[in-house]
Amino acid sequence: MASHGLERRVVITGIGTPRGLGFDSANVAYFLTSAGELRKVSGTGTTVVASSLGDPRQLTVRAPLTT
């Protein structure tokens, strides 16, 4: 895959097919699962922030900070 001069960093792997991915003001990653969970990336794993969200289709967040 071409990087087009952009720097990339792996945040987490093995999360399946997330419905949405976003970052909070501390650059912590959050993602929606097809099972209706909002999960937070924590260390090398994830924790559930909210569940029973039905069938989520979109996560709206701000863009991550870049330097």
TORGUGU-142154 format. One line per field, with one value per atom (N, C-alpha, C): residue number from 1; residue in three letters; atom name; x, y, z. Coordinates in Angstrom, 1 decimal, padded with zeros to 4 digits. Each point is the difference from the previous one (the first is absolute). Example, Ala and Ser with C-alpha at 12.3 -4.5 7.8 and 13.67 -1.06 7.14 Angstrom:
i c(1 1 1 2 2 2)
aa c(ALA ALA ALA SER SER SER)
at c(N CA C N CA C)
xx c(013.2 -000.9 000.9 -000.4 000.9 -000.8)
yy c(-005.7 001.2 001.2 001.1 001.1 001.1)
zz c(007.8 000.0 000.0 -000.7 000.0 000.8)
end
This chain:
i c(1 1 1 2 2 2 3 3 3 4 4 4 5 5 5 6 6 6 7 7 7 8 8 8 9 9 9 10 10 10 11 11 11 12 12 12 13 13 13 14 14 14 15 15 15 16 16 16 17 17 17 18 18 18 19 19 19 20 20 20 21 21 21 22 22 22 23 23 23 24 24 24 25 25 25 26 26 26 27 27 27 28 28 28 29 29 29 30 30 30 31 31 31 32 32 32 33 33 33 34 34 34 35 35 35 36 36 36 37 37 37 38 38 38 39 39 39 40 40 40 41 41 41 42 42 42 43 43 43 44 44 44 45 45 45 46 46 46 47 47 47 48 48 48 49 49 49 50 50 50 51 51 51 52 52 52 53 53 53 54 54 54 55 55 55 56 56 56 57 57 57 58 58 58 59 59 59 60 60 60 61 61 61 62 62 62 63 63 63 64 64 64 65 65 65 66 66 66 67 67 67)
aa c(MET MET MET ALA ALA ALA SER SER SER HIS HIS HIS GLY GLY GLY LEU LEU LEU GLU GLU GLU ARG ARG ARG ARG ARG ARG VAL VAL VAL VAL VAL VAL ILE ILE ILE THR THR THR GLY GLY GLY ILE ILE ILE GLY GLY GLY THR THR THR PRO PRO PRO ARG ARG ARG GLY GLY GLY LEU LEU LEU GLY GLY GLY PHE PHE PHE ASP ASP ASP SER SER SER ALA ALA ALA ASN ASN ASN VAL VAL VAL ALA ALA ALA TYR TYR TYR PHE PHE PHE LEU LEU LEU THR THR THR SER SER SER ALA ALA ALA GLY GLY GLY GLU GLU GLU LEU LEU LEU ARG ARG ARG LYS LYS LYS VAL VAL VAL SER SER SER GLY GLY GLY THR THR THR GLY GLY GLY THR THR THR THR THR THR VAL VAL VAL VAL VAL VAL ALA ALA ALA SER SER SER SER SER SER LEU LEU LEU GLY GLY GLY ASP ASP ASP PRO PRO PRO ARG ARG ARG GLN GLN GLN LEU LEU LEU THR THR THR VAL VAL VAL ARG ARG ARG ALA ALA ALA PRO PRO PRO LEU LEU LEU THR THR THR THR THR THR)
at c(N CA C N CA C N CA C N CA C N CA C N CA C N CA C N CA C N CA C N CA C N CA C N CA C N CA C N CA C N CA C N CA C N CA C N CA C N CA C N CA C N CA C N CA C N CA C N CA C N CA C N CA C N CA C N CA C N CA C N CA C N CA C N CA C N CA C N CA C N CA C N CA C N CA C N CA C N CA C N CA C N CA C N CA C N CA C N CA C N CA C N CA C N CA C N CA C N CA C N CA C N CA C N CA C N CA C N CA C N CA C N CA C N CA C N CA C N CA C N CA C N CA C N CA C N CA C N CA C N CA C N CA C N CA C)
xx c(000.8 -000.8 000.9 -000.3 000.8 -000.4 001.0 -000.3 -000.1 000.3 -000.1 000.6 001.2 000.7 -000.6 -001.1 -000.6 000.6 000.1 000.6 -001.2 000.3 -001.1 000.5 -000.9 000.3 -001.2 000.4 -001.0 -000.5 -001.3 -000.6 -000.5 -000.7 -000.5 -000.2 000.1 -000.2 -001.0 -000.6 -000.9 -001.3 -000.6 -001.3 -001.1 000.3 -001.1 -000.3 -001.3 -000.4 -000.8 000.7 -000.7 -000.9 -001.1 -001.0 000.5 000.9 000.5 001.2 000.9 001.2 000.2 000.3 000.3 000.9 000.4 000.9 -000.5 000.3 -000.5 001.1 -000.1 000.9 001.4 000.1 001.3 000.6 -000.6 000.4 -000.2 -001.0 -000.4 -001.0 000.2 -000.8 -001.3 -001.1 -001.3 -000.5 -000.8 -000.6 -001.3 -000.9 -001.3 000.1 -000.6 000.0 -001.4 -000.1 -001.3 -000.9 000.5 -000.8 -000.6 000.2 -000.6 000.7 001.4 000.8 000.9 000.2 001.0 001.1 001.2 001.2 001.1 000.8 001.1 001.3 001.0 001.3 000.7 000.4 000.7 001.2 001.2 001.2 000.0 000.1 000.0 -001.3 -001.0 -001.4 -001.0 -001.2 -001.2 -000.9 -000.7 -001.0 -001.3 -001.1 -001.4 -000.3 -000.4 -000.4 -001.6 -000.6 -001.5 -000.4 -001.1 -000.5 -001.5 -000.5 -001.4 -000.4 000.8 -000.2 -000.8 -000.5 -000.8 000.9 -000.3 000.8 000.6 001.2 000.6 000.5 -000.1 000.5 001.1 000.2 000.9 000.5 001.2 000.6 000.5 -000.5 000.5 000.9 001.2 001.0 000.8 000.9 001.0 001.2 000.8 001.1 001.2 000.9 001.1 000.9 000.7 001.1 001.1 000.6 001.2 001.0 001.3 001.1 000.9)
yy c(-001.2 001.2 001.2 001.0 001.2 000.9 000.7 000.9 001.4 000.3 001.4 001.0 -000.3 000.9 000.2 -000.8 000.1 -000.9 000.4 -000.9 -000.8 -001.3 -000.9 -000.6 -000.3 -000.6 -001.0 -001.3 -000.9 000.3 000.1 000.3 -001.2 -000.9 -001.3 -000.9 -001.3 -001.0 -001.0 -000.8 -001.1 000.5 001.1 000.4 -000.3 -000.8 -000.4 001.1 000.2 001.0 001.1 001.0 001.1 000.8 000.5 000.8 001.5 000.4 001.3 000.1 000.9 000.2 001.4 000.4 001.4 000.2 001.2 000.3 001.1 -000.1 001.1 001.1 000.9 001.2 -000.5 -001.2 -000.5 -001.0 000.0 -001.0 -001.4 -000.3 -001.4 -000.4 -001.2 -000.5 -000.7 000.3 -000.7 -000.6 -001.1 -000.5 -000.7 000.0 -000.7 -001.4 -001.0 -001.3 -000.3 -001.0 -000.4 -000.6 -000.3 -000.6 001.1 001.3 001.1 000.4 -000.1 000.4 001.2 001.0 001.0 -000.4 -000.3 -000.5 001.1 000.0 000.9 -000.8 000.4 -000.7 000.4 -001.1 000.2 -000.9 000.6 -000.8 -000.9 -001.3 -000.9 -000.6 000.4 -000.6 001.1 -000.4 001.0 -000.2 001.0 -000.1 000.5 -000.5 000.4 001.3 001.0 001.3 000.0 -000.5 000.0 -001.3 -000.6 -001.2 000.2 -001.0 000.0 001.2 000.4 001.2 -000.4 -001.2 -000.4 -000.3 000.5 -000.3 001.3 000.4 001.3 000.0 001.1 000.1 001.1 000.9 001.1 000.5 000.4 000.6 001.4 001.1 001.3 000.6 000.3 000.5 001.0 000.6 001.0 -000.8 000.6 -000.6 -000.1 -001.0 -000.1 001.2 000.3 001.1 -000.5 000.9 -000.4 001.1 -000.4 001.0 000.0)
zz c(000.0 000.0 000.0 -000.9 000.0 001.1 000.6 001.1 -000.4 -001.2 -000.5 000.9 000.6 000.9 001.3 000.4 001.3 001.0 001.2 001.0 000.6 000.2 000.5 001.3 000.9 001.3 000.3 000.3 000.4 001.4 000.2 001.3 000.6 -000.7 000.5 -001.2 000.3 -001.1 000.6 -000.9 000.4 000.6 -000.5 000.5 -001.0 -001.0 -000.9 -001.0 -000.2 -001.0 000.7 000.5 000.8 -000.9 000.6 -000.7 000.0 000.9 000.0 000.9 -000.2 000.8 000.2 001.2 000.3 001.2 000.3 001.1 000.8 001.4 000.8 000.1 000.9 000.1 000.5 000.6 000.5 -001.0 -001.2 -001.1 000.3 000.9 000.3 -001.1 -000.5 -001.1 000.6 -000.7 000.3 -001.3 000.1 -001.2 000.3 -001.0 000.1 -000.6 000.6 -000.5 -000.6 -000.9 -000.6 001.1 001.1 001.1 000.9 -000.4 000.8 001.2 000.0 001.1 -000.5 000.9 -000.1 000.8 -000.6 000.8 -000.1 001.1 000.1 000.0 -000.8 000.0 001.2 000.8 001.2 000.1 -000.1 000.0 -001.3 000.2 -001.2 -000.2 000.8 -000.2 -000.1 000.3 -000.1 001.2 000.4 001.0 -000.5 000.5 -000.5 000.7 -000.7 000.5 000.1 -001.1 000.0 -000.8 000.4 -000.8 -000.2 -000.7 -000.4 -000.8 -000.9 -000.9 -001.2 -000.1 -001.2 -001.1 -001.2 -001.2 -000.5 000.6 -000.3 -001.4 -000.7 -001.4 -000.1 001.0 -000.2 001.4 000.0 001.2 -000.4 000.5 -000.3 001.1 -000.4 001.0 -000.7 000.7 -000.6 -000.6 -000.8 -000.5 001.0 -000.1 000.9 -000.1 001.0 -000.1 -000.8 -000.8 -000.7 000.2 -000.1 000.2 -001.2)
end
